[in-house]
């Protein structure tokens, strides 16, 4: 009897397996048919001189996009949200510039008590919203809104872009948890599964005698002189309980802001970073913190360096910064680097300033990914550099809207065509979606409609 029961069970399971296999085969056939139909439809939409932008927008909004891995938190929040935070913090915004009172129009005032002359010209967020003209002008200052579709007082595009951070900076750190939840919601709405953002810069530490010694070194200092100075500074930070506590507090705060964000369909990770337009000692101290934080946290996955690359200090100390990365990689070999490099174009700096930034990020610092790399076509032995990027599998983070606005590099001038031809891996990303007032779907739309990538058969 027992043997009979087992046989019945076996034949039942076999029948279920046969039925399941048949269903899977049917499902696979349907998936293949759907894929072929979608491929054919997509090819039709991008064919011809004028792609069907409306239909492509519909498809791309629905398209699963993987992740956004070149992403600045403060630049991703829209100006409207920052204005809401001004309201919640009970701050005010200056409606006029007054040299005598040292006020600047559109700037946030954080002091709770103001003298009467300042109170008269500093208005609440609610009053900003009631004044449509001032509200629209503020949006233009706090983002790139309406920069290119009609005339208004304009600074240089790169200056307009980077100035925005100074306007909303006083409230950008108000509610990291809320901001990250908002960005997650927005990401999932356009079918992203991963977000890697730069949230907060790493802390730095000043030891006056050591800082002075490092800051007085020439940018092209000999290795035999530089390494002992870097080593002593790094050892000092590693052995300083106050510094280590500050790094631990930084790491814990970043992790606390991410609490509850990850779910079965979405992951959030962070890069630590420093600004490249600070003194050498401040940059190096911050990098020591950043590398330490990555080792301490599973949520902080890499180190970056940010800021206008054409700034005087950034250009002067560029190779020195790359040598700092090289030194710290020898102490933290497992730490990954995603470096802003080559966010430059002809005319921004003298021609010789375009010759080596991407190469130095790759060959000296050991970058695993490179953000922008727009100047790659101007670099020395560019063909050899492109081959190295390909063979080392170093992906370029392509930010089409940002590159067009800040650098004026777009359409056929963008080196994404060169990456494709030379088979250099690249990813599409947003950079600062709030400032640029776009999203990842818009970046994909630009890529698809402009460069017409074909599907694989």
VENPE-V543538 format. One record per residue. N is the residue number from 1. PSI is psi in whole degrees, 0 to 359 (none if undefined). OMEGA is omega in whole degrees, -180 to 180 (999 if undefined). D_FIRST is the distance of its C-alpha to the first C-alpha in whole Angstrom. Layout:
BEGIN
N;PSI;OMEGA;D_FIRST + N;PSI;OMEGA;D_FIRST
END
This chain:
BEGIN
1;315;-179;0 + 2;321;180;4 + 3;322;178;5 + 4;317;180;5 + 5;317;-180;6 + 6;321;178;9 + 7;318;178;10 + 8;314;180;11 + 9;317;-180;12 + 10;313;-179;14 + 11;327;176;15 + 12;314;179;17 + 13;320;178;19 + 14;319;179;20 + 15;316;178;21 + 16;319;-180;23 + 17;318;179;24 + 18;313;179;26 + 19;317;179;27 + 20;318;179;29 + 21;320;179;30 + 22;318;179;32 + 23;318;179;33 + 24;320;179;35 + 25;319;177;36 + 26;316;180;38 + 27;319;179;39 + 28;320;178;40 + 29;318;179;42 + 30;316;180;44 + 31;317;-180;45 + 32;318;178;46 + 33;317;179;48 + 34;319;-180;49 + 35;314;-179;51 + 36;319;-180;53 + 37;318;180;54 + 38;318;178;55 + 39;315;-180;57 + 40;317;-179;59 + 41;316;179;60 + 42;316;-180;61 + 43;322;178;63 + 44;321;-177;65 + 45;327;-178;65 + 46;356;-179;67 + 47;158;178;69 + 48;177;-177;72 + 49;332;-176;75 + 50;101;178;74 + 51;153;178;70 + 52;91;-172;69 + 53;319;-177;69 + 54;312;180;68 + 55;322;176;65 + 56;321;177;64 + 57;316;179;65 + 58;312;-179;62 + 59;314;-175;60 + 60;325;175;61 + 61;328;-180;60 + 62;345;-173;57 + 63;131;170;56 + 64;131;-171;54 + 65;6;179;57 + 66;257;-177;55 + 67;168;175;58 + 68;112;-171;61 + 69;5;168;62 + 70;96;-163;66 + 71;120;177;67 + 72;122;-177;69 + 73;305;-174;68 + 74;328;178;72 + 75;352;-180;73 + 76;339;179;69 + 77;132;-180;70 + 78;151;-177;72 + 79;327;179;76 + 80;323;178;75 + 81;318;178;72 + 82;324;177;75 + 83;322;175;77 + 84;321;-179;75 + 85;326;172;75 + 86;317;179;79 + 87;312;-177;78 + 88;329;-180;76 + 89;356;-180;78 + 90;33;174;81 + 91;175;176;83 + 92;170;-175;85 + 93;133;-178;86 + 94;132;-179;90 + 95;358;177;91 + 96;157;175;94 + 97;140;-180;96 + 98;103;-178;98 + 99;323;-179;100 + 100;323;-180;102 + 101;358;180;99 + 102;46;177;97 + 103;153;177;94 + 104;131;-179;92 + 105;138;178;91 + 106;358;179;87 + 107;148;179;87 + 108;135;174;85 + 109;125;-176;87 + 110;348;-178;84 + 111;135;-177;87 + 112;328;-178;87 + 113;123;-179;90 + 114;146;173;93 + 115;160;-173;97 + 116;315;-179;98 + 117;326;180;99 + 118;323;-180;95 + 119;328;-177;94 + 120;335;-176;96 + 121;7;179;94 + 122;116;-171;91 + 123;156;-179;88 + 124;164;176;85 + 125;323;180;82 + 126;320;178;82 + 127;328;175;86 + 128;314;-177;85 + 129;331;-179;82 + 130;340;-179;85 + 131;96;-171;87 + 132;322;-179;86 + 133;313;180;88 + 134;320;179;88 + 135;313;-180;84 + 136;321;179;84 + 137;323;178;86 + 138;319;178;84 + 139;324;179;81 + 140;328;179;83 + 141;325;-177;84 + 142;0;178;81 + 143;185;177;79 + 144;16;-177;80 + 145;133;174;80 + 146;20;-177;82 + 147;321;-171;84 + 148;7;-178;84 + 149;356;169;84 + 150;166;-175;87 + 151;137;162;90 + 152;170;-180;91 + 153;122;-173;92 + 154;135;166;90 + 155;177;176;90 + 156;145;-175;89 + 157;313;-179;85 + 158;324;178;84 + 159;318;177;86 + 160;317;-179;85 + 161;306;-175;81 + 162;335;177;81 + 163;331;-176;84 + 164;325;-177;81 + 165;329;177;79 + 166;330;180;83 + 167;307;-176;83 + 168;359;-178;79 + 169;318;-178;79 + 170;342;180;80 + 171;1;-174;77 + 172;335;179;74 + 173;14;-174;73 + 174;313;-172;73 + 175;72;-177;69 + 176;316;-178;67 + 177;314;179;63 + 178;319;180;64 + 179;318;179;66 + 180;322;177;63 + 181;321;178;60 + 182;316;180;63 + 183;323;175;62 + 184;313;-179;59 + 185;317;180;59 + 186;319;-180;61 + 187;314;-179;59 + 188;329;179;56 + 189;334;176;58 + 190;25;169;58 + 191;44;170;55 + 192;147;177;56 + 193;351;-173;53 + 194;139;176;56 + 195;128;178;59 + 196;108;-170;61 + 197;156;173;64 + 198;106;-171;68 + 199;302;-177;68 + 200;143;176;70 + 201;152;-180;73 + 202;148;179;72 + 203;153;176;75 + 204;165;-175;78 + 205;141;-177;80 + 206;119;171;84 + 207;100;-164;85 + 208;313;-177;89 + 209;317;-179;90 + 210;321;178;87 + 211;316;-180;87 + 212;318;-179;90 + 213;316;180;90 + 214;317;-177;87 + 215;337;-178;89 + 216;353;177;92 + 217;140;175;90 + 218;151;-177;91 + 219;330;-178;88 + 220;29;-178;89 + 221;146;178;89 + 222;147;-180;88 + 223;321;-177;85 + 224;337;178;86 + 225;320;-175;88 + 226;313;-171;85 + 227;316;178;82 + 228;326;179;83 + 229;314;178;84 + 230;319;-179;81 + 231;316;180;79 + 232;320;-180;81 + 233;315;180;81 + 234;319;179;77 + 235;321;179;77 + 236;314;179;79 + 237;316;-178;76 + 238;329;-178;74 + 239;4;-178;75 + 240;110;-178;77 + 241;323;-180;74 + 242;319;179;76 + 243;317;-179;75 + 244;325;177;72 + 245;319;180;71 + 246;321;178;73 + 247;318;179;70 + 248;320;178;67 + 249;319;178;68 + 250;311;-180;69 + 251;314;-179;65 + 252;323;-179;64 + 253;318;178;65 + 254;315;-179;64 + 255;323;-179;61 + 256;324;180;61 + 257;334;-177;62 + 258;359;-176;59 + 259;128;176;57 + 260;1;-178;54 + 261;313;-178;55 + 262;142;171;52 + 263;189;-177;49 + 264;341;-176;46 + 265;0;-171;48 + 266;139;175;52 + 267;141;177;53 + 268;130;175;57 + 269;168;-172;59 + 270;154;165;62 + 271;140;169;65 + 272;156;-174;68 + 273;167;173;71 + 274;165;175;75 + 275;136;-177;78 + 276;359;-178;80 + 277;31;176;83 + 278;176;178;84 + 279;155;179;86 + 280;320;-179;84 + 281;322;180;83 + 282;319;177;82 + 283;313;-176;80 + 284;318;179;79 + 285;318;178;78 + 286;320;179;76 + 287;320;176;74 + 288;316;178;73 + 289;316;-177;72 + 290;314;179;70 + 291;319;179;68 + 292;320;-179;67 + 293;321;179;66 + 294;318;179;63 + 295;330;-174;62 + 296;341;-172;62 + 297;136;175;60 + 298;345;-179;57 + 299;337;178;58 + 300;111;-166;61 + 301;356;-179;61 + 302;173;-178;64 + 303;144;-179;68 + 304;168;172;70 + 305;133;-169;74 + 306;174;177;76 + 307;163;-180;79 + 308;121;-175;81 + 309;342;180;82 + 310;4;176;85 + 311;155;-176;86 + 312;310;-178;89 + 313;319;-179;87 + 314;319;179;84 + 315;316;-178;86 + 316;317;-172;88 + 317;11;-173;85 + 318;307;-178;82 + 319;325;175;82 + 320;317;178;83 + 321;318;179;80 + 322;324;178;77 + 323;328;174;79 + 324;316;177;77 + 325;315;180;74 + 326;315;179;74 + 327;314;-177;75 + 328;330;175;72 + 329;330;177;70 + 330;334;179;71 + 331;333;-179;70 + 332;68;-172;67 + 333;339;-177;65 + 334;353;-178;62 + 335;132;-179;64 + 336;148;-179;64 + 337;130;172;67 + 338;99;-167;67 + 339;134;168;71 + 340;122;180;73 + 341;139;178;76 + 342;25;174;78 + 343;63;-173;78 + 344;159;174;82 + 345;168;-177;84 + 346;135;-178;87 + 347;333;178;90 + 348;321;179;88 + 349;166;175;89 + 350;155;-175;91 + 351;323;-179;90 + 352;342;177;89 + 353;352;-179;87 + 354;7;-167;84 + 355;345;-169;84 + 356;4;-172;81 + 357;315;179;79 + 358;317;179;76 + 359;317;-180;77 + 360;322;177;77 + 361;323;-179;74 + 362;308;-169;72 + 363;328;180;74 + 364;304;-176;76 + 365;330;-178;73 + 366;42;-178;70 + 367;139;174;69 + 368;330;173;65 + 369;156;179;66 + 370;128;179;70 + 371;128;176;71 + 372;282;-179;73 + 373;37;-177;74 + 374;332;-177;77 + 375;9;-173;80 + 376;327;-178;78 + 377;346;179;80 + 378;353;-174;83 + 379;155;178;82 + 380;137;180;83 + 381;53;-175;81 + 382;326;-179;79 + 383;320;177;77 + 384;322;178;76 + 385;316;179;75 + 386;322;178;73 + 387;321;178;71 + 388;319;177;71 + 389;320;-180;69 + 390;310;-175;67 + 391;329;178;66 + 392;357;178;65 + 393;44;178;63 + 394;113;-175;65 + 395;142;174;65 + 396;130;177;68 + 397;109;-173;67 + 398;125;-179;69 + 399;85;-169;71 + 400;314;-179;72 + 401;315;180;74 + 402;314;180;75 + 403;322;179;77 + 404;318;-175;78 + 405;308;-174;80 + 406;317;-173;81 + 407;343;-175;82 + 408;20;-179;82 + 409;116;-176;80 + 410;180;179;78 + 411;226;-176;77 + 412;348;179;78 + 413;344;-176;80 + 414;135;-177;77 + 415;3;174;75 + 416;330;176;72 + 417;326;178;73 + 418;317;177;73 + 419;316;-177;70 + 420;313;-177;68 + 421;323;-177;70 + 422;7;176;70 + 423;37;172;66 + 424;128;-180;67 + 425;142;177;64 + 426;157;177;65 + 427;148;177;63 + 428;132;-178;65 + 429;176;-170;66 + 430;330;-173;68 + 431;272;-177;70 + 432;81;-171;71 + 433;329;180;70 + 434;317;178;72 + 435;316;-179;75 + 436;347;179;75 + 437;55;177;73 + 438;191;172;70 + 439;179;-176;66 + 440;326;177;64 + 441;320;178;63 + 442;321;179;67 + 443;318;176;67 + 444;321;179;65 + 445;317;177;67 + 446;313;-179;70 + 447;312;-176;68 + 448;313;-175;66 + 449;329;-177;69 + 450;317;-171;72 + 451;354;171;70 + 452;60;176;68 + 453;138;-178;65 + 454;149;178;63 + 455;158;176;59 + 456;140;179;57 + 457;none;999;55
END
